[in-house]
Amino acid sequence: MEIKKSEQADLERGKSTALLMGFVMVLALFYVALEWTQRDKKIDLSGIIAAEISIDEEMVPITLPEKKTVPPPPQSVTITEIIEIVDDDAEIEESTIASNEDQTEYIEIKEIADVVVQEEPQEEAPFMVVEKMPEFPGGMSALMSYLQKNIKYPAVCRENNIQGRVLIQFIVNKDGSIVEPEVVKSVNPYLDKEALRVIAAMPKWSPGEQRGKPVRVKYTVPVNFKLN
């Protein structure tokens, strides 16, 4: 016997429609939930603003050099000369023009005397012979006595029996002092040295004179060394 189903009791017929409606409802609920979560989110812009502020603070202002304005050159002033034509019969006032020569102050130039540096006077060359020769105080006898009393015979020369006459030349100055003694004739170094010592220690002489004025005279004295 064949079982017959009625169209109202056929459940398979509305199954596909119910499934589609279920999918639509799920999609609708998912969309609503997604929109609801996006509204709750807040955008935090504090970090971006702080970064922008810090960048602005670190920026260094760039100063451009000032442009120097060159002043325009001064305008040249043109002087126009006015020439006035006067009749021959008119009286003309004479004007005096002061020249620069009248106003110039004259400077007096004085001659400057040449400064002459005087050189130190050189000592005159000593005379060898003059009108009045220099003299030892008391004369020649006093000179021989002075030499005998003051000469000390060197022991070396005495032991070796060395004797002789030493010639000593010196200069008698204008004041009678004895300078520049030197040995003209030598006998022995020890005798020469003793003769120079005695002559240099002599007192002042009477200076030589030429035409009534004292002059420098070169004089020679023999000093005898003799053993008894």
Phi, psi and chi 1 to 4 in degrees:
 res  aa     phi    psi   chi1   chi2   chi3   chi4
   1 MET       -  129.6 -176.4  172.4  176.5      -
   2 GLU   -87.8  128.6 -174.5  178.3  -12.7      -
   3 ILE   -85.6  132.9  -59.7  171.9      -      -
   4 LYS  -113.0  131.8  -64.6 -178.6  180.0 -178.6
   5 LYS  -101.2  142.7  -64.5 -179.1  179.3  178.8
   6 SER   -85.9  156.9   62.6      -      -      -
   7 GLU   -67.7  -28.4  -64.9  178.2   -1.8      -
   8 GLN   -74.9  -33.1  -65.3  177.8   -6.0      -
   9 ALA   -89.0    5.2      -      -      -      -
  10 ASP   -80.3  104.2 -169.0    3.0      -      -
  11 LEU   -80.2  -27.3  -63.0  175.4      -      -
  12 GLU   -68.4  -25.0  -65.9  -65.7  -27.6      -
  13 ARG   -67.0  -39.4 -177.0  178.5  179.1 -177.7
  14 GLY   -96.5    8.1      -      -      -      -
  15 LYS   -68.5  -42.4 -174.5  176.9 -179.6  179.6
  16 SER   -67.7  -35.9   59.6      -      -      -
  17 THR   -67.7  -40.2  -56.3      -      -      -
  18 ALA   -65.9  -36.2      -      -      -      -
  19 LEU   -66.0  -41.1 -176.4   60.8      -      -
  20 LEU   -64.5  -40.2  -69.3  173.6      -      -
  21 MET   -64.0  -35.7  -68.7  -64.5  -67.7      -
  22 GLY   -65.4  -41.4      -      -      -      -
  23 PHE   -62.8  -39.2  -79.8  131.4      -      -
  24 VAL   -64.4  -40.7  170.9      -      -      -
  25 MET   -67.0  -39.9  -68.8  -65.4  -66.5      -
  26 VAL   -65.0  -43.5  170.2      -      -      -
  27 LEU   -62.9  -38.4  -69.9  174.7      -      -
  28 ALA   -64.8  -44.7      -      -      -      -
  29 LEU   -63.9  -38.8  -69.5  174.1      -      -
  30 PHE   -64.6  -41.0 -179.9   74.8      -      -
  31 TYR   -64.5  -43.1  179.4   75.5      -      -
  32 VAL   -63.0  -43.3  171.3      -      -      -
  33 ALA   -63.2  -39.5      -      -      -      -
  34 LEU   -65.0  -43.3 -176.7   62.0      -      -
  35 GLU   -65.7  -37.3  -71.6  -67.9  -31.3      -
  36 TRP   -65.7  -39.5 -175.5  -96.4      -      -
  37 THR   -70.8  -33.7   54.5      -      -      -
  38 GLN   -67.0  -33.1  -69.0  -66.8  -29.7      -
  39 ARG   -68.5  -35.2  -71.1 -178.4 -179.9  178.8
  40 ASP   -72.4  -20.4  -67.9  -20.7      -      -
  41 LYS   -73.3  134.9  -71.0 -176.1  178.7 -179.4
  42 LYS  -115.3  135.8  -65.2 -178.4  179.7  179.5
  43 ILE   -84.1  121.2  -61.3  172.6      -      -
  44 ASP   -91.1  105.5 -171.6    4.7      -      -
  45 LEU  -104.6    9.5  -59.9  177.6      -      -
  46 SER   -65.5  -40.5   59.8      -      -      -
  47 GLY   -64.2  -39.8      -      -      -      -
  48 ILE   -67.2  -41.1  -61.7  172.3      -      -
  49 ILE   -65.2  -42.2  -64.2  170.9      -      -
  50 ALA   -62.5  -39.7      -      -      -      -
  51 ALA   -63.8  -41.8      -      -      -      -
  52 GLU   -64.9  -37.8  -68.8  179.1   -5.3      -
  53 ILE   -67.2  -41.7  -67.1  171.5      -      -
  54 SER   -65.1  -36.1   61.5      -      -      -
  55 ILE   -66.0  -38.4  -68.4  170.8      -      -
  56 ASP   -66.4  -35.0  -66.9  -21.9      -      -
  57 GLU   -69.9  -33.5  -70.2  178.7   -6.2      -
  58 GLU   -80.5   -9.9  -65.6  178.4   -3.2      -
  59 MET   -70.3  131.3  -68.6  178.7   65.0      -
  60 VAL   -96.6  128.8  178.7      -      -      -
  61 PRO   -68.5  136.9   22.5  -32.1      -      -
  62 ILE   -95.5  120.2  -60.6  172.7      -      -
  63 THR  -101.9  127.0   56.7      -      -      -
  64 LEU   -88.2  141.2  -63.5  175.8      -      -
  65 PRO   -62.2  141.0   22.8  -33.0      -      -
  66 GLU   -69.3  136.7  -63.2 -178.9   -2.0      -
  67 LYS   -81.5  121.7  -66.1 -177.1  179.0  179.4
  68 LYS   -79.1  125.7  -65.1 -177.9  179.1  180.0
  69 THR   -90.2  121.5   57.7      -      -      -
  70 VAL   -82.5  122.2 -179.7      -      -      -
  71 PRO   -65.5  146.5   23.5  -33.0      -      -
  72 PRO   -66.9  147.6   24.2  -33.5      -      -
  73 PRO   -62.5  144.6   23.6  -33.3      -      -
  74 PRO   -62.7  141.6   23.7  -33.3      -      -
  75 GLN   -72.9  134.1  -63.0 -179.6   -3.2      -
  76 SER   -72.0  133.4   58.9      -      -      -
  77 VAL   -92.3  121.8 -179.8      -      -      -
  78 THR   -94.5  127.3   56.8      -      -      -
  79 ILE  -100.3  120.9  -59.1  172.6      -      -
  80 THR   -98.0  129.3   57.1      -      -      -
  81 GLU   -90.6  124.9 -174.7  178.7   -2.9      -
  82 ILE   -97.8  120.4  -59.5  172.7      -      -
  83 ILE  -104.3  120.4  -59.3  174.0      -      -
  84 GLU  -100.8  126.0 -175.1  178.5   -4.6      -
  85 ILE   -90.4  124.6  -59.1  172.7      -      -
  86 VAL  -115.6  144.1 -176.3      -      -      -
  87 ASP   -67.9  158.6  -63.5  -25.1      -      -
  88 ASP   -65.6  -32.7  -65.1  -22.0      -      -
  89 ASP   -79.7  -13.8  -61.4  -25.4      -      -
  90 ALA   -73.1  144.2      -      -      -      -
  91 GLU   -80.5  133.0  -64.5 -179.2   -2.4      -
  92 ILE  -110.1  126.4  -59.2  172.8      -      -
  93 GLU   -77.1  127.6  -65.2 -179.2   -1.4      -
  94 GLU   -78.3  132.0  -65.5 -178.5   -2.4      -
  95 SER  -111.6  136.6   58.9      -      -      -
  96 THR   -97.3  131.2   57.9      -      -      -
  97 ILE  -103.3  121.7  -60.0  172.5      -      -
  98 ALA   -80.2  124.3      -      -      -      -
  99 SER   -87.5  160.5   61.6      -      -      -
 100 ASN   -67.3  -24.7  -67.2  -29.2      -      -
 101 GLU   -66.4  -34.1  -65.0  179.6   -3.5      -
 102 ASP   -71.6  -28.8  -62.5  -23.0      -      -
 103 GLN   -92.4   -6.0  -61.4  177.3   -2.2      -
 104 THR   -75.2  132.7  -56.0      -      -      -
 105 GLU   -87.1  125.6  -65.0 -178.9   -1.5      -
 106 TYR   -82.3  134.3  -66.9   96.4      -      -
 107 ILE  -100.8  125.1  -59.9  172.5      -      -
 108 GLU   -82.9  122.3 -176.0  178.5   -3.1      -
 109 ILE   -98.5  118.0  -59.9  173.6      -      -
 110 LYS  -101.1  143.7  -63.3 -178.4  179.4  179.5
 111 GLU   -73.7  133.1  -66.1 -177.2   -1.5      -
 112 ILE   -94.5  123.4  -59.4  173.8      -      -
 113 ALA   -69.3  138.0      -      -      -      -
 114 ASP   -66.9  132.7  -65.0  -24.6      -      -
 115 VAL   -84.2  117.4  178.8      -      -      -
 116 VAL  -102.2  120.4  178.9      -      -      -
 117 VAL   -87.5  115.9  179.5      -      -      -
 118 GLN   -80.1  127.3  -65.2 -178.4   -5.2      -
 119 GLU   -77.0  151.0  -62.7 -179.7   -3.8      -
 120 GLU   -63.9  132.1  -65.0 -178.1   -1.3      -
 121 PRO   -63.4  128.8   22.5  -31.5      -      -
 122 GLN   -78.0  146.6  -62.9  179.8   -4.9      -
 123 GLU   -66.3  138.9  -66.8 -176.0   -5.8      -
 124 GLU   -67.0  147.1  -61.7  175.8   -2.9      -
 125 ALA   -63.5  135.9      -      -      -      -
 126 PRO   -68.0  146.5   24.1  -32.1      -      -
 127 PHE   -81.6  152.2  -70.2   88.7      -      -
 128 MET   -94.0  -37.3  -62.1  -62.0  -65.0      -
 129 VAL  -136.5  132.1  179.2      -      -      -
 130 VAL  -133.0  172.5  -69.6      -      -      -
 131 GLU   -61.4  -41.9  -65.1  173.9   -5.6      -
 132 LYS  -125.1  112.5 -177.8 -178.2  177.4 -178.4
 133 MET   -76.1  151.6  -66.4  -64.1  -68.1      -
 134 PRO   -65.1  155.4   21.0  -30.3      -      -
 135 GLU  -141.3  140.6 -174.2  178.7    5.7      -
 136 PHE   -70.9  144.1 -175.4   84.4      -      -
 137 PRO   -57.1  115.0  -22.0   31.2      -      -
 138 GLY   101.2   -5.9      -      -      -      -
 139 GLY    92.5 -168.9      -      -      -      -
 140 MET   -70.9  -35.8  -72.0  -59.6  -63.5      -
 141 SER   -62.7  -40.0   58.9      -      -      -
 142 ALA   -66.1  -34.3      -      -      -      -
 143 LEU   -66.1  -44.3  174.6   60.3      -      -
 144 MET   -64.0  -38.4  -65.5  -64.5  111.3      -
 145 SER   -65.5  -38.9  177.0      -      -      -
 146 TYR   -63.2  -41.6  167.1   80.9      -      -
 147 LEU   -67.1  -42.6  -66.2  175.6      -      -
 148 GLN   -64.4  -36.2  -70.2  176.5    2.5      -
 149 LYS   -76.1  -31.0  -70.1  179.1 -179.6  179.1
 150 ASN  -101.6  -15.8  -68.6  -80.9      -      -
 151 ILE   -75.4  132.4  -73.1  176.8      -      -
 152 LYS  -112.3  114.1  -63.7  179.1 -179.3  179.9
 153 TYR   -69.1  125.9 -146.7  103.5      -      -
 154 PRO   -60.4  136.1  -22.3   33.5      -      -
 155 ALA   -64.1  -36.8      -      -      -      -
 156 VAL   -62.3  -44.0  176.6      -      -      -
 157 CYS   -68.9  -34.5  -63.8      -      -      -
 158 ARG   -66.5  -43.3 -173.6 -174.3  -65.1  -85.0
 159 GLU   -66.8  -33.5  -67.8  174.0   -1.4      -
 160 ASN   -95.3    6.6  -67.3  -73.2      -      -
 161 ASN    57.2   45.3 -163.8   22.5      -      -
 162 ILE   -96.8  124.3  -61.4  174.0      -      -
 163 GLN  -147.2  168.3   55.2 -174.5   -9.5      -
 164 GLY   158.1 -170.9      -      -      -      -
 165 ARG  -120.5  123.2 -174.4  174.6   65.3  173.7
 166 VAL  -102.5  130.2 -179.4      -      -      -
 167 LEU   -97.5  124.1  -68.7  178.4      -      -
 168 ILE  -115.6  127.5  -56.5  -64.2      -      -
 169 GLN  -110.8  138.6 -168.2  175.3   65.7      -
 170 PHE  -149.0  174.4   53.5   89.9      -      -
 171 ILE  -115.9  132.0  -64.5  174.6      -      -
 172 VAL   -96.6  114.0 -178.9      -      -      -
 173 ASN   -71.1  176.2  -87.1  -29.5      -      -
 174 LYS   -63.6  -26.5  -65.3  178.7 -179.2 -179.4
 175 ASP   -94.3    4.3   59.4   -8.7      -      -
 176 GLY    90.6   -1.8      -      -      -      -
 177 SER   -74.3  154.4   59.1      -      -      -
 178 ILE  -102.0  125.4  -54.8  -58.8      -      -
 179 VAL  -135.7  159.7  -65.7      -      -      -
 180 GLU    53.2   53.5  -59.5  179.3   15.9      -
 181 PRO   -73.4  141.3   25.8  -32.0      -      -
 182 GLU  -148.9  155.3   58.4  179.9   -8.8      -
 183 VAL   -85.9  122.3  176.9      -      -      -
 184 VAL   -92.8  -39.8  177.9      -      -      -
 185 LYS  -129.1  123.0 -178.4 -177.9  178.0 -177.6
 186 SER  -102.8  149.3  174.0      -      -      -
 187 VAL  -118.0  -50.9  175.4      -      -      -
 188 ASN  -154.7  143.0 -179.1  -85.9      -      -
 189 PRO   -54.6  -37.2  -24.8   33.2      -      -
 190 TYR   -70.1  -40.9  -68.1   98.7      -      -
 191 LEU   -67.8  -40.3  -62.4  179.6      -      -
 192 ASP   -60.3  -44.0  -62.7  -15.5      -      -
 193 LYS   -64.3  -39.4 -175.9  177.3  179.8 -179.8
 194 GLU   -69.6  -38.3  179.7   61.3   18.9      -
 195 ALA   -65.0  -41.1      -      -      -      -
 196 LEU   -63.5  -39.2  -72.7  172.1      -      -
 197 ARG   -64.0  -43.6 -177.5 -169.6   69.6   79.9
 198 VAL   -68.5  -41.7  174.3      -      -      -
 199 ILE   -65.6  -42.8  -66.0  -63.1      -      -
 200 ALA   -65.7  -24.7      -      -      -      -
 201 ALA   -90.1    3.8      -      -      -      -
 202 MET   -65.8  150.9  -72.8 -169.9  -59.4      -
 203 PRO   -70.7  171.6   25.8  -33.2      -      -
 204 LYS   -66.0  143.9  -73.2 -174.2  176.0 -177.4
 205 TRP   -94.4  170.9  -71.7   36.1      -      -
 206 SER   -80.2  122.1  -63.0      -      -      -
 207 PRO   -67.1  155.6   25.0  -32.2      -      -
 208 GLY   -76.6  157.9      -      -      -      -
 209 GLU  -130.5  144.7  -66.2 -178.0    2.2      -
 210 GLN  -134.7  117.6 -178.1   71.1   14.4      -
 211 ARG    57.6   38.9  -63.7  179.4 -177.9  178.2
 212 GLY    81.1    2.7      -      -      -      -
 213 LYS  -117.5  142.3  -65.8 -178.7  179.9 -179.7
 214 PRO   -68.8  138.5   22.1  -30.8      -      -
 215 VAL  -135.3  166.8  -68.4      -      -      -
 216 ARG   -83.8  135.0  -57.3  173.6   73.9 -128.6
 217 VAL  -132.0  135.2  179.9      -      -      -
 218 LYS   -90.4  130.9 -174.2  172.8  -73.9 -170.5
 219 TYR  -131.4  146.9 -156.1   90.0      -      -
 220 THR  -123.2  133.4  -57.0      -      -      -
 221 VAL  -127.5  130.1  171.4      -      -      -
 222 PRO   -85.6  135.2   26.3  -29.7      -      -
 223 VAL  -115.0  112.8 -179.6      -      -      -
 224 ASN   -91.4  129.6  -67.5  -39.5      -      -
 225 PHE  -113.4  111.7  -69.7   89.8      -      -
 226 LYS  -138.9  132.7 -172.9  176.2 -179.6 -178.9
 227 LEU   -93.4  135.5  -64.9  171.8      -      -
 228 ASN   -80.0      -  -63.3  -34.6      -      -
